[in-house]
Amino acid sequence: MQLGRAMALVIAILIVSLSIAVPSVSAHSGGIFTIVISKNGIAPTNANMMINDTARWIDVDSTENVTHRIFVDANGNEKYFDDNDWDSGNLTNSCETDANGTKIDENCNAFFDVPFNYTDADGKYPFVDIVSTGEKIYGNITVNPDVHLTPGFQNEEPEEDEDTVTESETQWLFIIAAISGIGAIGLGAMIVFGRKNEK
């Protein structure tokens, strides 16, 4: 009877410890990546983000009567004005609001968002800022894949450093650690329940 309880205790502790030790894998939840448009240009002009992030261009250029318009090449054909490409419309550094904080002019925008939250969003997206003065500022958005979302095997093998632990080595280390932990728990249970039997 005591041996059955000891084994049940060992199994319960093993299940709890494995649920704590094994990390859960989740996708990148995404965030806002801010690109600032000022009278001195755009920063950064080459932005790196991940799938599920949103690129947000914010106009902080307070130069009087100057607007900015962002065009993003969605399909990589080096044309910015196709039907599928993204167009911010005219951006200004501020929009007039009423006493409740509601924009008076619905067409007034101080920022422009492009969410990269769809399948196969990874890639390079060139963009251009066309300033109302006639100046054009070019840049790129690079959307990197979320490695947790990439299914199947990869074509390219990563280069291994001598100090790099491979996935199979990590699995073996985990198995050895789990067996050692189970043995320690079993030994501890036998000591505890063995002392009770001696009394």
C-alpha positions in Angstrom: 0.0 0.0 0.0 2.8 2.4 0.9 4.7 1.6 -2.3 1.5 2.5 -4.3 1.3 5.9 -2.6 5.0 6.5 -3.1 4.7 5.7 -6.9 1.6 8.0 -7.2 3.4 10.8 -5.4 6.5 10.3 -7.7 4.3 10.4 -10.8 2.4 13.5 -9.6 5.6 15.3 -8.9 7.1 14.3 -12.2 4.0 15.6 -14.1 4.1 18.9 -12.2 7.9 19.4 -12.7 7.7 18.6 -16.4 4.9 21.1 -17.0 7.0 23.7 -15.3 10.3 22.8 -17.0 9.1 22.5 -20.6 8.6 26.0 -22.0 5.5 26.8 -23.9 6.0 28.1 -27.5 4.0 31.0 -28.6 3.9 33.3 -31.6 5.2 36.9 -31.5 2.2 38.9 -30.3 3.2 42.0 -32.2 3.5 45.6 -31.4 3.7 49.1 -32.9 7.0 49.9 -34.6 7.2 53.7 -34.9 8.8 55.5 -37.8 9.1 59.3 -37.1 8.7 61.8 -40.0 10.3 65.1 -39.1 11.6 68.2 -41.0 15.0 66.5 -40.9 13.8 63.3 -42.6 12.6 59.9 -41.5 14.0 57.8 -38.7 14.7 55.0 -39.2 14.7 54.8 -43.0 15.4 51.1 -42.8 13.2 49.4 -40.2 13.3 45.8 -39.1 10.3 44.2 -37.4 8.6 40.8 -37.2 5.4 39.3 -38.5 2.4 40.6 -36.4 4.1 44.0 -35.9 2.5 47.2 -37.2 4.6 49.9 -38.9 3.4 53.3 -37.8 4.6 56.5 -39.5 4.0 59.5 -37.2 4.3 63.0 -38.7 6.0 65.4 -36.2 7.1 67.9 -38.9 5.7 71.2 -37.6 6.8 73.2 -40.7 3.9 75.4 -41.7 1.8 74.2 -44.7 4.0 71.0 -45.2 2.4 67.6 -45.4 3.8 64.2 -46.0 2.4 61.3 -47.9 3.7 57.7 -47.4 3.4 55.1 -50.2 4.4 51.5 -49.4 5.1 49.1 -52.2 3.1 46.1 -51.1 4.2 43.6 -53.8 7.8 44.5 -54.3 7.5 45.5 -57.9 9.3 48.9 -57.2 6.1 50.8 -58.1 4.4 52.7 -55.2 1.1 53.7 -56.8 -0.5 50.3 -57.8 -4.0 49.4 -56.6 -2.6 46.9 -54.0 0.0 49.4 -52.5 -0.6 51.3 -49.3 -1.2 55.1 -49.4 -1.4 57.1 -46.2 -3.1 60.1 -47.7 -1.8 63.5 -46.6 -0.3 63.4 -43.1 0.1 66.5 -40.9 1.7 67.0 -37.5 -1.6 67.7 -35.7 -5.3 67.6 -36.3 -7.8 70.1 -34.9 -10.2 68.5 -32.3 -13.4 69.7 -30.6 -13.9 69.9 -26.8 -14.4 66.1 -26.6 -11.2 65.3 -28.4 -12.9 64.2 -31.6 -11.2 65.2 -34.9 -13.1 68.1 -36.6 -11.8 67.0 -40.1 -12.1 63.2 -40.4 -9.6 63.2 -43.3 -6.9 64.8 -41.1 -4.3 62.2 -40.0 -1.1 62.6 -38.1 -0.1 58.9 -38.4 -0.4 56.0 -40.7 -0.5 52.3 -39.8 0.3 49.2 -41.9 -0.2 46.0 -40.0 2.0 43.0 -41.1 -0.3 40.4 -39.4 -1.1 38.1 -42.3 0.3 34.9 -43.7 3.6 35.3 -45.7 3.9 39.0 -44.5 7.7 38.5 -44.2 9.8 40.3 -46.8 11.1 43.7 -47.8 8.7 46.6 -48.3 10.1 49.7 -49.9 8.3 53.0 -49.1 8.6 56.6 -50.2 7.7 59.8 -48.3 6.5 62.4 -50.7 6.8 65.8 -49.0 4.5 68.6 -50.2 7.6 70.6 -51.0 8.5 68.0 -53.8 11.2 66.2 -51.8 11.1 62.4 -51.8 12.6 60.3 -49.0 13.0 56.5 -49.6 13.2 53.7 -47.1 12.5 50.1 -46.4 10.5 48.0 -44.0 11.9 44.5 -43.5 9.5 42.1 -41.9 11.2 39.0 -40.4 9.4 35.7 -40.0 8.5 34.5 -36.5 10.6 31.3 -36.2 7.9 29.8 -34.0 5.4 30.0 -36.9 7.7 28.5 -39.6 6.4 25.0 -40.3 8.4 22.0 -41.5 12.1 21.7 -42.1 14.4 24.6 -43.1 16.4 24.3 -46.3 19.5 25.9 -44.8 21.4 24.4 -42.0 22.5 27.0 -39.4 26.3 27.2 -39.0 27.3 25.7 -35.7 30.0 27.2 -33.4 32.0 24.9 -31.3 30.3 26.3 -28.2 26.8 25.9 -29.7 24.6 23.2 -28.2 22.6 21.4 -30.9 18.9 20.5 -30.5 19.7 16.8 -30.1 22.3 17.5 -27.4 19.7 19.7 -25.6 17.1 16.8 -25.8 19.6 14.3 -24.4 20.5 16.7 -21.6 16.8 17.2 -20.8 16.3 13.4 -20.8 19.2 12.8 -18.4 18.0 15.6 -16.2 14.5 14.2 -16.1 15.7 10.7 -15.3 18.0 12.1 -12.5 15.1 14.1 -11.1 12.8 11.1 -11.2 15.4 9.0 -9.4 15.9 11.7 -6.7 12.2 12.0 -6.2 11.8 8.2 -6.0 14.8 7.9 -3.5 13.3 10.7 -1.4 9.9 9.0 -1.4 11.4 5.7 -0.4 13.3 7.3 2.5 10.2 9.2 3.8 7.9 6.2 3.5 10.5 3.8 4.7 11.0 5.7 8.0 7.2 5.6 8.6 7.3 1.8 8.2 10.1 1.5 10.7 8.1 3.2 13.5 
